[in-house]
Structure formats: C-alpha cells, structure tokens
Amino acid sequence: MVFVGNELQVKRMFRTSLSILFIFLLFNSCLKIEQLPPEPRIEFTSFEVFDTLDILGNNSKGGRLKFYFEDGDGDLGLKEPVGILNDTTNLFLTLFRKVDGSFVEADDNDILAPSGYRIPYMTRLGQNKILKGTISVALIYLFSKPTDTIRYDFFIRDRALHDSNTATTCEIVLNDNGICTAK
C-alpha cells in the first residue's frame, strides 16, 4: 500500500510541475516583442584622430567615426553592387570647417570632403527584425593642414529609403591625435 501511495504522489507532483512549466511557457510567449519605428535612429558616439599611412605608404592622418544605430524594421545596409547603376551609398556625411570661430559647410570639392559610404547588408532572422549596434567608419585625410578643425553632420538611409535623424560629431582638430566623445 505504501508503494501505491508514493506512486500516486509522484504522479501528482509530475502533473503539478508540468502545469507550472506550461503556465510559465505560456506567459513568456505572451510577452510583447520590442517595437521601434521603421525609420533608423542614430547617435554619435566618438571620433578618433590618429597617425596612419595611406595605401602608398605616405604619412597621413586617419579618423574613426563611431555611432550607435537602431532600425525597427531591420532593413539596413546594401548588398554588393551588381552593376554600375546600383546606388551604393547609405551613409551620408556633410563636412563643416571652422572659419573665424564658426562652423561653415564646406564645398563639395573641398579636399577633405568625404565621399559616399556603404553600410553592408544586415538582416535578422526570426520574428523580431530590430537591428541595433555600433558602426565604425574609417576616414583618411591625405592633404590635411595642422590648422584644420572640422566636424560632420551625418545620417543613414535604409533599404526602404527611410532617412535617420541627423547626428553631429564633436569638434575635430586634425592635428591632435585623440578621441572626442558625445557629450
């Protein structure tokens, strides 16, 4: 008789444990998936100035722009271009030079004006398509002067052609190696 009683208790404990596990799984599956707008959002993180060499081995200055991004519908980045007609730019930088204490937008033909940049194709599998992360972009300044002080405004564009907000870097003195960060 004792053996039958213990077997019955084990079955009840097993059913209770199974019921608790089922309720726990049901509760977790009902949690809402985080949602963000489909337009990407960016935040400037830092800009580093450093000494480097260009592809020919000449001394030059380098810069490294870092920024945080979020994209609610997960359609950031472009695939490798197939032909010459494909747009390969989705990171846009506008150069500003410090002139008489104020920043003025530089001309497109300015020697330090950045070209277009391409963020590689990104996607996420599963139900939650949100992309979040940090992007780092390297720039080379072949013809900078010790007096060059600049900053950038920049934004990104996703595959649905949604533009992000515009972020602004700190003041960048190209002659001074170091890192400036967001305030």
N, C-alpha and C positions, 0 to 999 in steps of 0.2 A: 504494500500500500504506500509506503513512503516513497518508493521509486516512482509510482504513478503520479503522486503529488508533486514531486520535483520536476517531472517531465512537463506537467501542466504549467507550473510556474515558469519554466524555461520558455515554453511556447508563448505565454502572456508577455514575458519580458521581450521576446523577439518581436512580437506584434507591436508592442509599445515603442520599441526602438525604431522599427520600420516606419511607424506612423510619425514619429518625431522627425526622422530623416526626410520623409515625404513632405511634411509641412515646411521644413527648412528649405528644401529644394524649390518648392512652390513659391515661397516668399522671395527667395533670391531671383527667381525667374521673372518675378513681377516688378523688380526694380527698374526704373526708367533708365534708358540709355542717355548719356550726356548728349545734349544738342547744342550746336553752335550755328551761327548764321552761315550761309553758303559763301559769303564774301570772306576772303582771307584777312587776317589781322596780324600786324607785325609790331614788334617793339625793338628799338635799338638796344643792344647790349654793350658792345665795346668796339673800339677801333685801336689797333696796334700799329705803330710805325717801327720799322726795323731796317737794318742794312741787309742787302742781298746782292746777288749777281743776276744780270739779265741772261738771256739764252746764249749770248756771245761771250759771257764771262766778264762783262764790264760791271764795275761797281754801280749800284743804283739803290734807290730807296724802295721799300715794299710796304704795303699796307694790308691789314687783315680786318675786314668788316665782319662783325658777328651780330646776328639778330635772331630773336625768337619769332616763331610763326605759329599760327593756328589756321586750319581750314576746315570748316564744318562739313562740307560735302566731299572732302578728300580727293579733289581733282587738281592737285598742284603738280607742277612740273610738266616738261615736254619730252616726248620720245625723241630719239635720234632723228635728225632731219633726213628725209628720203630724197628730196630734190632741192633745187635752188629756190623754189617758190615757197617753201615752208618757212613760217615765221619761227625763229629760234630764240627770240628774246622774251623773257618773262620777269626779269628783274631790271628795273629802270632806275638809274642814278642821275641826279642833276648836281653838277658841280657849282659851288659858290666859292668865290675868292674873297679874302678880307682886303678891302681897299679903304684906306683912311679910317680904320676902326669899325667899318660896317661890312657886312657880307653882301656881295653883289653876284647875281647869277652870271656865270661865265658863258662866253660864246661857245657854240658847238665846235668851232675849230680851235678852241683853246688846247694847248699842248698837253694839259693834264685832264682834259675832258674824257670821261670814261666811255667805253663802247658798251654795247648791249651785253647782257649776261643771261645765261640759260640755266635755270634750275632743272635738274634731271627729273624724269618721270617718277612719281611716287603714287602708290596706291596701298590700300589696306584691305585685307580680306576680312570677311565676317560682316556682322550686322552694323557695327559701329565703324563708320567711314572717317571719323575725325582724324586729321593729321595734326600733330604737334611736334615741335622740335626746334633745333637751332641750326641756322645756316651760316657758314663761314665762306667769305669770298676774298680771294687774294687779288691785290692790285699791284702793279709795278709802275713806278714813276721813273722813266728813263731820263727826263730832262727837267728835274725839279731844281729850284734855286733855294738857298738857305733861308730866304725870306718868305717862302711860300707858306701861307696859312690858309687852309681851306675847310670846308665842311660839305656834306652831302645831304640832300633830301632823296629819299628812295621809297619805292613801293614795288609790290609784286602783282602779277596777274595770273589767275588760274586758267584752266583749260576751258571753262565756261565764259571766259573773258570778264570775270569779276575782278575789279581792282581792289587792292587792300587800301587801308589808310596809308597816309604818307608819314614816314618816320624821319627824324633828323639826327645826324651824328653830332658828336661834340665838336669843338674847335680842334682842328688837326694842324699841328706845326710840323711840316715835313722834315725839318732839320733835327727835330728832337725825337730820338727813339723812346718808346714807352707806350703805355696803354692808357687811353681815356675811356671811362665807362659812363653809362647812363646815370643821370642824377636822380 
